[in-house]
Every structure is written in structure tokens, then in C-alpha cells.
Amino acid sequence: MILKGLMLVWELVLLPFLCGGLFLFILPEKKKTLPVLYMAGMLLQFALFELIAIPCVLAERAGIFYTCSNLFALLLHLCAAAGALCFLRAYRAGWRIRLPERPDLLTLGFWGLYVCLLLFRLYMAYTRAAFDGDDAYYVPQAVAAARYGSMYRIDPYTGTPASLDIRHALAVLPMWEAHVARLSSLHPTVLVHSLLPLFLIPLTDLAWYLCGTLLLKDRKKQMPLFLSLTALFQMFGSVSIYTAERFALTRTWQGKSLLANLVIPLLLWLLGWLFAAAAVGETEGKRQAAAPYLLLALTNLLAGICTSMGIALAGGLILLAGVAFALFTKTPKRLLYLLCTVLVNLPYLALYLGKG
């Protein structure tokens, strides 16, 4: 069991962080922090999986999931190795991890409050189970993939062979969960219900932390209060079964939950990054200026992994912000740059409309 836990930590924590090293040479100096590098690595992992998994889903071949899983694992480890070399090269060039300033006693107490709220949510997610009808579809698809190598070719309700349902098949998050379960030798049901929330809940908090770095730029001591407030909203936001807060804690492993609680905050952070840089007139090199656009493109791919509607919602938000950004900066080409981050999902949309 310890070995399984270590494999899970390797897959969900260490590998994404090493992959984040690939972004060291395009991120602005102020953004080369552990949270940004880790989130960039996670976005790269999800995007890479989508690019591999969707062609495999469309291929009608027995055991195709095992090919998909092996190929993804190989490429992900190659990216991690390259990222480790980037970390080494940056270290030799003088880059160091910037440690936060030592907080005063009051700020430390607020951080303690946030940690207590986080641990309470993790405890409840691990020890409590909420009934949800979607479990009868998404979790069995992950189980079928891990056990039989099928990718959306088995009816989850009857266990019989079925034709491809493109409306669900393009959202390959259950296949990623099956891949993580396979590499860590865990049953997919155990993984998604008990263990994955222990990782995804802090990940969504990290997305809000990144938003807080923009909102609280000169008031960093208020960060634990901001995170505690978001945690309280999440805990007491279950005013109906359809709120994002309820999805975050009871449907943590589902694509709809990740879209609302991870993709949207990341889009707000990246768009806020662009607006903040334009507002203060920051001048950066071409590679550094391209960093938020690259991360936006990866976030768009993540939206497609979560749910097919994600590409419309994320794309619409980016284009709406792009119009405002172009008017704000009086540079129409900014809208074209943001349009390019949306066009990465054009093949996805074509498949959805063509085979739907």
C-alpha cells in the first residue's frame, strides 16, 4: 500500500513539477515560483494526454487504452526528464527558488486557519461519500478502460459492447483517471472516490492562490484570509445540487467539477495576468510575453478534457475578454493572439460536430 501511495505521489505531484521546468525559460522572472511551475506542469500533462487519448478513442482496436497509457507515460517521463535538465541549467545560471518572507505571528495564525479548513475538507472528502447518478457512467468507463483496455466502447450500464458516444467520448478525463489508477496499481473506483479528491481539492485551492497573487499584489499578508474565505464559500455553497461548490466537494473527480473549480479560476488568473501587465506597461521579451498565451492554450485543452461544453465556455470567456483587452490596450492584434489560444480546440469542435 505504501508503494501505491508513493507511485500516486510520483504521478500527481513530482512528475508535473518536473514538467514545469520546461517553462523556466519562457516565464517572466517574477512568475518563476513553485506554484506557477507546478500548475504549468499539470496543464502540460493534461494537454499531452488529450492529444494522445482522443486519436486512441477514435481508433476501433481492442486494448487501445493500454497503448494510450504506455505512450502517454513514456512521453510524460521524457518531458519530466527534459524539465529536470531545465531546472539544472537554470540553477547553474543563477536561478533560485524564492522563499516567502517569514510571516508575523498574526499571519501565521491565519495560515493555520486555512490549513485547518483544508484538512477538514480533505477528511470529509475521504471519509464521506455523496450519492451521484453520474457515477454510474463515468466511473465504470474508467474501470472498463483499466480492466479491458476499452475506451468508451462498453456500455457502462449493461457491460455489453456499444458504439462510440462522441458526446461523452471526447471528454477523456475518466481515461486519465484510469491511467493514474493503472500506474499506481489502484482500483479506479477507490482512486476517484477516496484518493483523487485529496489531490484535486488542494489543486483547485492553488488556482485560487494564483488569482490571489494578482488581487492581493501589495497585500500578500491577506492571502491566507482570501484562501480561507474561498474555502468557506466552498463548504457552505451547497445551496443546490448544481452549484460549483457542491461539485467541488462531492463530484471532485468529474469533468464538470474541474471545469468550474479549476479551469475557470485559471482563465481568470491568466487573463488578469495579461491585463495587469498591460496596465503597468511591463516590457518583456518575446518569449516571456508569449507565456500567458501558451498557458491559456493549455488551459483550453484542459477544458476539452473536462467536458465537451468546456471548449465553448472557455473559448467564449477568452474571446469576450479579448475584445475588452483589445479595446483597453488599443491594439487589435491582442485579440488575434487570444483567438489563437482558442483555435487549438478547433479539431475537437470539428470532431464533436462531425460525429455528434
Secondary structure as a PSIPRED ss2 file (coil, helix, strand):
# PSIPRED VFORMAT (PSIPRED V4.0)

   1 M C   1.000  0.000  0.000
   2 I H   0.000  1.000  0.000
   3 L H   0.000  1.000  0.000
   4 K H   0.000  1.000  0.000
   5 G H   0.000  1.000  0.000
   6 L H   0.000  1.000  0.000
   7 M H   0.000  1.000  0.000
   8 L H   0.000  1.000  0.000
   9 V H   0.000  1.000  0.000
  10 W H   0.000  1.000  0.000
  11 E H   0.000  1.000  0.000
  12 L H   0.000  1.000  0.000
  13 V H   0.000  1.000  0.000
  14 L H   0.000  1.000  0.000
  15 L H   0.000  1.000  0.000
  16 P H   0.000  1.000  0.000
  17 F H   0.000  1.000  0.000
  18 L H   0.000  1.000  0.000
  19 C H   0.000  1.000  0.000
  20 G H   0.000  1.000  0.000
  21 G H   0.000  1.000  0.000
  22 L H   0.000  1.000  0.000
  23 F H   0.000  1.000  0.000
  24 L C   1.000  0.000  0.000
  25 F C   1.000  0.000  0.000
  26 I C   1.000  0.000  0.000
  27 L C   1.000  0.000  0.000
  28 P C   1.000  0.000  0.000
  29 E H   0.000  1.000  0.000
  30 K H   0.000  1.000  0.000
  31 K H   0.000  1.000  0.000
  32 K C   1.000  0.000  0.000
  33 T C   1.000  0.000  0.000
  34 L H   0.000  1.000  0.000
  35 P H   0.000  1.000  0.000
  36 V H   0.000  1.000  0.000
  37 L H   0.000  1.000  0.000
  38 Y H   0.000  1.000  0.000
  39 M H   0.000  1.000  0.000
  40 A H   0.000  1.000  0.000
  41 G H   0.000  1.000  0.000
  42 M H   0.000  1.000  0.000
  43 L H   0.000  1.000  0.000
  44 L H   0.000  1.000  0.000
  45 Q H   0.000  1.000  0.000
  46 F H   0.000  1.000  0.000
  47 A H   0.000  1.000  0.000
  48 L H   0.000  1.000  0.000
  49 F H   0.000  1.000  0.000
  50 E H   0.000  1.000  0.000
  51 L H   0.000  1.000  0.000
  52 I H   0.000  1.000  0.000
  53 A H   0.000  1.000  0.000
  54 I H   0.000  1.000  0.000
  55 P H   0.000  1.000  0.000
  56 C H   0.000  1.000  0.000
  57 V H   0.000  1.000  0.000
  58 L H   0.000  1.000  0.000
  59 A C   1.000  0.000  0.000
  60 E C   1.000  0.000  0.000
  61 R C   1.000  0.000  0.000
  62 A C   1.000  0.000  0.000
  63 G C   1.000  0.000  0.000
  64 I H   0.000  1.000  0.000
  65 F H   0.000  1.000  0.000
  66 Y H   0.000  1.000  0.000
  67 T H   0.000  1.000  0.000
  68 C H   0.000  1.000  0.000
  69 S H   0.000  1.000  0.000
  70 N H   0.000  1.000  0.000
  71 L H   0.000  1.000  0.000
  72 F H   0.000  1.000  0.000
  73 A H   0.000  1.000  0.000
  74 L H   0.000  1.000  0.000
  75 L H   0.000  1.000  0.000
  76 L H   0.000  1.000  0.000
  77 H H   0.000  1.000  0.000
  78 L H   0.000  1.000  0.000
  79 C H   0.000  1.000  0.000
  80 A H   0.000  1.000  0.000
  81 A H   0.000  1.000  0.000
  82 A H   0.000  1.000  0.000
  83 G H   0.000  1.000  0.000
  84 A H   0.000  1.000  0.000
  85 L H   0.000  1.000  0.000
  86 C H   0.000  1.000  0.000
  87 F H   0.000  1.000  0.000
  88 L H   0.000  1.000  0.000
  89 R H   0.000  1.000  0.000
  90 A H   0.000  1.000  0.000
  91 Y H   0.000  1.000  0.000
  92 R H   0.000  1.000  0.000
  93 A C   1.000  0.000  0.000
  94 G C   1.000  0.000  0.000
  95 W C   1.000  0.000  0.000
  96 R C   1.000  0.000  0.000
  97 I C   1.000  0.000  0.000
  98 R C   1.000  0.000  0.000
  99 L C   1.000  0.000  0.000
 100 P C   1.000  0.000  0.000
 101 E C   1.000  0.000  0.000
 102 R C   1.000  0.000  0.000
 103 P C   1.000  0.000  0.000
 104 D C   1.000  0.000  0.000
 105 L H   0.000  1.000  0.000
 106 L H   0.000  1.000  0.000
 107 T H   0.000  1.000  0.000
 108 L H   0.000  1.000  0.000
 109 G H   0.000  1.000  0.000
 110 F H   0.000  1.000  0.000
 111 W H   0.000  1.000  0.000
 112 G H   0.000  1.000  0.000
 113 L H   0.000  1.000  0.000
 114 Y H   0.000  1.000  0.000
 115 V H   0.000  1.000  0.000
 116 C H   0.000  1.000  0.000
 117 L H   0.000  1.000  0.000
 118 L H   0.000  1.000  0.000
 119 L H   0.000  1.000  0.000
 120 F H   0.000  1.000  0.000
 121 R H   0.000  1.000  0.000
 122 L H   0.000  1.000  0.000
 123 Y H   0.000  1.000  0.000
 124 M H   0.000  1.000  0.000
 125 A H   0.000  1.000  0.000
 126 Y H   0.000  1.000  0.000
 127 T H   0.000  1.000  0.000
 128 R C   1.000  0.000  0.000
 129 A C   1.000  0.000  0.000
 130 A C   1.000  0.000  0.000
 131 F C   1.000  0.000  0.000
 132 D C   1.000  0.000  0.000
 133 G C   1.000  0.000  0.000
 134 D C   1.000  0.000  0.000
 135 D H   0.000  1.000  0.000
 136 A H   0.000  1.000  0.000
 137 Y H   0.000  1.000  0.000
 138 Y H   0.000  1.000  0.000
 139 V H   0.000  1.000  0.000
 140 P H   0.000  1.000  0.000
 141 Q H   0.000  1.000  0.000
 142 A H   0.000  1.000  0.000
 143 V H   0.000  1.000  0.000
 144 A H   0.000  1.000  0.000
 145 A H   0.000  1.000  0.000
 146 A H   0.000  1.000  0.000
 147 R H   0.000  1.000  0.000
 148 Y H   0.000  1.000  0.000
 149 G C   1.000  0.000  0.000
 150 S C   1.000  0.000  0.000
 151 M C   1.000  0.000  0.000
 152 Y C   1.000  0.000  0.000
 153 R C   1.000  0.000  0.000
 154 I E   0.000  0.000  1.000
 155 D C   1.000  0.000  0.000
 156 P C   1.000  0.000  0.000
 157 Y C   1.000  0.000  0.000
 158 T C   1.000  0.000  0.000
 159 G C   1.000  0.000  0.000
 160 T C   1.000  0.000  0.000
 161 P E   0.000  0.000  1.000
 162 A C   1.000  0.000  0.000
 163 S C   1.000  0.000  0.000
 164 L C   1.000  0.000  0.000
 165 D C   1.000  0.000  0.000
 166 I H   0.000  1.000  0.000
 167 R H   0.000  1.000  0.000
 168 H H   0.000  1.000  0.000
 169 A H   0.000  1.000  0.000
 170 L C   1.000  0.000  0.000
 171 A C   1.000  0.000  0.000
 172 V C   1.000  0.000  0.000
 173 L H   0.000  1.000  0.000
 174 P H   0.000  1.000  0.000
 175 M H   0.000  1.000  0.000
 176 W H   0.000  1.000  0.000
 177 E H   0.000  1.000  0.000
 178 A H   0.000  1.000  0.000
 179 H H   0.000  1.000  0.000
 180 V H   0.000  1.000  0.000
 181 A H   0.000  1.000  0.000
 182 R H   0.000  1.000  0.000
 183 L H   0.000  1.000  0.000
 184 S C   1.000  0.000  0.000
 185 S C   1.000  0.000  0.000
 186 L C   1.000  0.000  0.000
 187 H C   1.000  0.000  0.000
 188 P H   0.000  1.000  0.000
 189 T H   0.000  1.000  0.000
 190 V H   0.000  1.000  0.000
 191 L H   0.000  1.000  0.000
 192 V H   0.000  1.000  0.000
 193 H H   0.000  1.000  0.000
 194 S H   0.000  1.000  0.000
 195 L H   0.000  1.000  0.000
 196 L H   0.000  1.000  0.000
 197 P H   0.000  1.000  0.000
 198 L H   0.000  1.000  0.000
 199 F H   0.000  1.000  0.000
 200 L H   0.000  1.000  0.000
 201 I H   0.000  1.000  0.000
 202 P H   0.000  1.000  0.000
 203 L H   0.000  1.000  0.000
 204 T H   0.000  1.000  0.000
 205 D H   0.000  1.000  0.000
 206 L H   0.000  1.000  0.000
 207 A H   0.000  1.000  0.000
 208 W H   0.000  1.000  0.000
 209 Y H   0.000  1.000  0.000
 210 L H   0.000  1.000  0.000
 211 C H   0.000  1.000  0.000
 212 G H   0.000  1.000  0.000
 213 T H   0.000  1.000  0.000
 214 L H   0.000  1.000  0.000
 215 L H   0.000  1.000  0.000
 216 L C   1.000  0.000  0.000
 217 K C   1.000  0.000  0.000
 218 D C   1.000  0.000  0.000
 219 R C   1.000  0.000  0.000
 220 K H   0.000  1.000  0.000
 221 K H   0.000  1.000  0.000
 222 Q H   0.000  1.000  0.000
 223 M H   0.000  1.000  0.000
 224 P H   0.000  1.000  0.000
 225 L H   0.000  1.000  0.000
 226 F H   0.000  1.000  0.000
 227 L H   0.000  1.000  0.000
 228 S H   0.000  1.000  0.000
 229 L H   0.000  1.000  0.000
 230 T H   0.000  1.000  0.000
 231 A H   0.000  1.000  0.000
 232 L H   0.000  1.000  0.000
 233 F H   0.000  1.000  0.000
 234 Q H   0.000  1.000  0.000
 235 M H   0.000  1.000  0.000
 236 F C   1.000  0.000  0.000
 237 G C   1.000  0.000  0.000
 238 S C   1.000  0.000  0.000
 239 V C   1.000  0.000  0.000
 240 S C   1.000  0.000  0.000
 241 I C   1.000  0.000  0.000
 242 Y C   1.000  0.000  0.000
 243 T C   1.000  0.000  0.000
 244 A H   0.000  1.000  0.000
 245 E H   0.000  1.000  0.000
 246 R H   0.000  1.000  0.000
 247 F H   0.000  1.000  0.000
 248 A H   0.000  1.000  0.000
 249 L H   0.000  1.000  0.000
 250 T H   0.000  1.000  0.000
 251 R C   1.000  0.000  0.000
 252 T C   1.000  0.000  0.000
 253 W C   1.000  0.000  0.000
 254 Q C   1.000  0.000  0.000
 255 G H   0.000  1.000  0.000
 256 K H   0.000  1.000  0.000
 257 S H   0.000  1.000  0.000
 258 L H   0.000  1.000  0.000
 259 L H   0.000  1.000  0.000
 260 A H   0.000  1.000  0.000
 261 N H   0.000  1.000  0.000
 262 L H   0.000  1.000  0.000
 263 V H   0.000  1.000  0.000
 264 I H   0.000  1.000  0.000
 265 P H   0.000  1.000  0.000
 266 L H   0.000  1.000  0.000
 267 L H   0.000  1.000  0.000
 268 L H   0.000  1.000  0.000
 269 W H   0.000  1.000  0.000
 270 L H   0.000  1.000  0.000
 271 L H   0.000  1.000  0.000
 272 G H   0.000  1.000  0.000
 273 W H   0.000  1.000  0.000
 274 L H   0.000  1.000  0.000
 275 F H   0.000  1.000  0.000
 276 A H   0.000  1.000  0.000
 277 A H   0.000  1.000  0.000
 278 A H   0.000  1.000  0.000
 279 A H   0.000  1.000  0.000
 280 V H   0.000  1.000  0.000
 281 G C   1.000  0.000  0.000
 282 E C   1.000  0.000  0.000
 283 T C   1.000  0.000  0.000
 284 E C   1.000  0.000  0.000
 285 G C   1.000  0.000  0.000
 286 K H   0.000  1.000  0.000
 287 R H   0.000  1.000  0.000
 288 Q H   0.000  1.000  0.000
 289 A H   0.000  1.000  0.000
 290 A H   0.000  1.000  0.000
 291 A H   0.000  1.000  0.000
 292 P H   0.000  1.000  0.000
 293 Y H   0.000  1.000  0.000
 294 L H   0.000  1.000  0.000
 295 L H   0.000  1.000  0.000
 296 L H   0.000  1.000  0.000
 297 A H   0.000  1.000  0.000
 298 L H   0.000  1.000  0.000
 299 T H   0.000  1.000  0.000
 300 N H   0.000  1.000  0.000
 301 L H   0.000  1.000  0.000
 302 L H   0.000  1.000  0.000
 303 A H   0.000  1.000  0.000
 304 G H   0.000  1.000  0.000
 305 I H   0.000  1.000  0.000
 306 C H   0.000  1.000  0.000
 307 T C   1.000  0.000  0.000
 308 S C   1.000  0.000  0.000
 309 M C   1.000  0.000  0.000
 310 G H   0.000  1.000  0.000
 311 I H   0.000  1.000  0.000
 312 A H   0.000  1.000  0.000
 313 L H   0.000  1.000  0.000
 314 A H   0.000  1.000  0.000
 315 G H   0.000  1.000  0.000
 316 G H   0.000  1.000  0.000
 317 L H   0.000  1.000  0.000
 318 I H   0.000  1.000  0.000
 319 L H   0.000  1.000  0.000
 320 L H   0.000  1.000  0.000
 321 A H   0.000  1.000  0.000
 322 G H   0.000  1.000  0.000
 323 V H   0.000  1.000  0.000
 324 A H   0.000  1.000  0.000
 325 F H   0.000  1.000  0.000
 326 A H   0.000  1.000  0.000
 327 L H   0.000  1.000  0.000
 328 F H   0.000  1.000  0.000
 329 T H   0.000  1.000  0.000
 330 K C   1.000  0.000  0.000
 331 T C   1.000  0.000  0.000
 332 P C   1.000  0.000  0.000
 333 K H   0.000  1.000  0.000
 334 R H   0.000  1.000  0.000
 335 L H   0.000  1.000  0.000
 336 L H   0.000  1.000  0.000
 337 Y H   0.000  1.000  0.000
 338 L H   0.000  1.000  0.000
 339 L H   0.000  1.000  0.000
 340 C H   0.000  1.000  0.000
 341 T H   0.000  1.000  0.000
 342 V H   0.000  1.000  0.000
 343 L H   0.000  1.000  0.000
 344 V C   1.000  0.000  0.000
 345 N C   1.000  0.000  0.000
 346 L H   0.000  1.000  0.000
 347 P H   0.000  1.000  0.000
 348 Y H   0.000  1.000  0.000
 349 L H   0.000  1.000  0.000
 350 A H   0.000  1.000  0.000
 351 L H   0.000  1.000  0.000
 352 Y H   0.000  1.000  0.000
 353 L H   0.000  1.000  0.000
 354 G H   0.000  1.000  0.000
 355 K H   0.000  1.000  0.000
 356 G C   1.000  0.000  0.000
